[in-house]
Amino acid sequence: MPYEPLPDLATLSLTQIAALNAARKLPPVAQWNPQATGDSLMTIRADGRWFHDGGEIRRPAMIRAFAGLLRRESDGNYFLVTPVEKQAIKVEDAAFIATDVAAQDGALTFKLNTDEVVVAGPHHPLVARGTPELPAIYLTVRNGCEARINRSTWLQLVDLADDDLCVASQGARFSLVPA
C-alpha cells in the first residue's frame, strides 16, 4: 500500500489529528529492552536528513518506518529499537524537525518532517533553549525524542504569541524565549 502524505495541516480538525495518530499504531519501543546492541551506521543531521553509512536515505516511507523505532535514553543516546536488538544512531541536534504549525480550538498542532502530527500540551511541551538573541525551540515528541522548530514555523509561533512571547496549547503555556 503506497504511503499517502498528510493533507494541509490547517485543514485538519483536532479530532481528525487524533484519529491519524491512533491509526499510526507506533510500536511500543519504550517497553522493549533487548540485550543485543549494535551500531546502525545511521545519522540524523541537524537539518533533518537521514543518512546510512554516508549515503542519504531518500525514501520518505523508509525514514518514517525508522522514526517509529527511535528512542532517546536517559543518558542522551539514541537507538533504533526492536524487541531483539537496539542499534545506536547518531543525532546531531533533534530527531525531528517541526515544519508547520496550526492553531485551532486552543491547541497548537505541529507537522513534522516525517509527516507526523503532534499537538503541543502538557504531554508534548515546547522547550526554549539557546539565548534570547538566538533561541532554539523544541517540541517533545515521544520516547525522549524532540523536534526542533524550523525558522518558518518559529515565525508562525511568534505571530501567535502574546506580548510576553508566550504561546498556549491545551491549557499549558510555553515561553518562546529561553530563560
C-alpha positions as CSV (number, residue, x, y, z in Angstrom):
1,M,0.0,0.0,0.0
2,P,1.6,3.3,-1.0
3,Y,2.2,6.0,1.6
4,E,-0.2,8.9,1.4
5,P,1.2,12.2,2.6
6,L,-0.9,14.3,5.1
7,P,-3.2,16.9,3.8
8,D,-2.5,20.5,4.7
9,L,-2.3,20.8,8.5
10,A,-4.6,23.8,8.6
11,T,-7.4,21.7,7.0
12,L,-7.4,19.1,9.8
13,S,-9.5,19.3,12.9
14,L,-8.2,18.1,16.3
15,T,-10.5,15.1,16.0
16,Q,-9.0,14.2,12.6
17,I,-5.5,14.6,14.0
18,A,-6.3,12.3,16.9
19,A,-7.6,9.7,14.5
20,L,-4.5,9.9,12.3
21,N,-2.3,9.4,15.4
22,A,-4.3,6.5,16.6
23,A,-4.2,4.9,13.2
24,R,-0.4,5.1,13.1
25,K,-0.1,2.4,15.8
26,L,3.6,3.0,16.7
27,P,5.5,0.1,18.2
28,P,6.0,0.1,22.0
29,V,9.7,0.8,21.8
30,A,9.7,2.3,25.4
31,Q,8.7,-1.2,26.7
32,W,11.4,-3.1,24.7
33,N,14.7,-3.8,26.4
34,P,16.8,-6.0,24.1
35,Q,20.2,-7.3,25.3
36,A,21.7,-7.3,21.8
37,T,23.2,-4.0,20.7
38,G,25.0,-2.6,17.7
39,D,25.7,0.4,15.6
40,S,23.2,1.2,12.8
41,L,25.8,3.4,11.0
42,M,23.0,5.9,10.7
43,T,22.9,9.7,11.4
44,I,20.1,12.2,11.6
45,R,21.6,15.5,10.6
46,A,20.7,18.8,12.2
47,D,18.7,19.7,9.1
48,G,16.5,16.6,9.5
49,R,18.1,14.5,6.7
50,W,18.8,10.8,7.4
51,F,22.0,9.0,6.3
52,H,23.2,5.4,6.4
53,D,26.9,4.7,6.1
54,G,27.4,8.1,4.5
55,G,24.6,7.9,1.9
56,E,21.4,9.8,2.3
57,I,18.2,7.9,2.8
58,R,15.7,9.5,0.3
59,R,12.6,7.3,0.7
60,P,10.1,9.1,3.0
61,A,8.4,5.8,3.8
62,M,11.7,4.3,5.0
63,I,12.5,7.3,7.1
64,R,9.0,7.2,8.6
65,A,9.4,3.5,9.4
66,F,12.8,4.1,11.1
67,A,11.4,7.1,13.0
68,G,8.8,4.9,14.6
69,L,11.6,2.8,16.2
70,L,13.5,5.7,17.6
71,R,14.2,6.1,21.3
72,R,16.4,8.5,23.3
73,E,17.6,7.1,26.5
74,S,18.2,8.9,29.8
75,D,22.0,9.3,29.0
76,G,21.1,11.2,25.8
77,N,22.0,8.4,23.4
78,Y,19.6,7.5,20.6
79,F,18.7,4.0,19.4
80,L,16.6,2.2,16.8
81,V,14.9,-0.4,19.0
82,T,13.2,-3.7,18.1
83,P,12.2,-6.5,20.5
84,V,15.5,-8.3,19.9
85,E,18.1,-5.6,19.3
86,K,18.9,-1.9,19.7
87,Q,21.2,-0.1,17.4
88,A,22.9,3.2,18.1
89,I,22.0,6.1,15.8
90,K,23.8,9.5,15.9
91,V,21.5,12.5,16.1
92,E,23.2,15.9,15.5
93,D,20.5,18.1,17.1
94,A,17.0,16.8,17.3
95,A,15.5,13.6,15.9
96,F,12.7,15.5,14.0
97,I,12.1,18.9,12.5
98,A,8.7,20.7,13.0
99,T,7.9,22.2,9.6
100,D,4.4,23.7,10.2
101,V,2.0,24.7,12.9
102,A,-1.7,25.3,13.1
103,A,-3.7,26.9,15.9
104,Q,-7.2,25.8,16.5
105,D,-9.6,25.2,19.4
106,G,-7.0,26.2,22.0
107,A,-4.3,23.8,20.6
108,L,-1.1,24.1,18.6
109,T,-0.6,21.2,16.2
110,F,2.8,20.7,14.6
111,K,3.6,18.8,11.4
112,L,7.0,17.0,11.5
113,N,9.4,16.3,8.6
114,T,8.3,12.6,9.0
115,D,4.6,13.6,8.2
116,E,3.6,13.0,11.8
117,V,1.4,15.4,13.7
118,V,1.9,16.3,17.4
119,V,-0.3,18.5,19.5
120,A,1.7,20.6,22.0
121,G,0.5,20.5,25.6
122,P,1.3,19.0,29.0
123,H,2.5,15.7,27.5
124,H,4.2,17.3,24.5
125,P,5.7,20.6,25.9
126,L,7.6,23.2,23.9
127,V,11.0,24.0,25.4
128,A,13.1,27.1,24.6
129,R,16.8,26.7,24.6
130,G,19.7,28.8,23.3
131,T,19.8,32.5,24.2
132,P,17.2,35.3,23.9
133,E,19.1,36.6,20.9
134,L,19.3,33.2,19.2
135,P,16.5,31.0,20.6
136,A,16.0,27.3,19.6
137,I,12.5,25.9,20.3
138,Y,11.9,22.2,20.6
139,L,8.8,20.1,20.8
140,T,8.8,17.0,22.9
141,V,7.6,14.2,20.6
142,R,7.9,10.7,22.2
143,N,10.3,8.3,23.7
144,G,12.6,11.1,24.8
145,C,12.9,12.4,21.3
146,E,12.3,16.0,20.3
147,A,11.6,18.1,17.1
148,R,13.4,21.3,16.6
149,I,11.0,24.1,15.4
150,N,12.3,25.3,12.0
151,R,12.6,29.0,11.2
152,S,9.4,29.5,9.3
153,T,7.4,27.6,12.0
154,W,9.1,29.6,14.7
155,L,8.0,32.8,12.9
156,Q,4.4,31.4,12.8
157,L,4.6,30.8,16.6
158,V,5.9,34.4,17.2
159,D,2.8,35.6,15.3
160,L,0.6,33.5,17.6
161,A,2.4,34.6,20.8
162,D,1.2,37.1,23.3
163,D,3.1,40.3,24.4
164,D,5.4,38.2,26.6
165,L,6.3,35.9,23.7
166,C,4.4,33.0,25.1
167,V,2.0,30.6,23.4
168,A,-0.6,28.3,24.9
169,S,-1.8,24.9,23.9
170,Q,-4.2,22.5,25.6
171,G,-4.1,24.6,28.8
172,A,-0.3,24.8,29.0
173,R,1.7,28.0,28.5
174,F,5.2,28.0,26.8
175,S,7.7,30.8,26.5
176,L,9.4,31.2,23.2
177,V,12.3,32.9,24.9
178,P,15.0,30.9,26.8
179,A,15.3,31.5,30.5
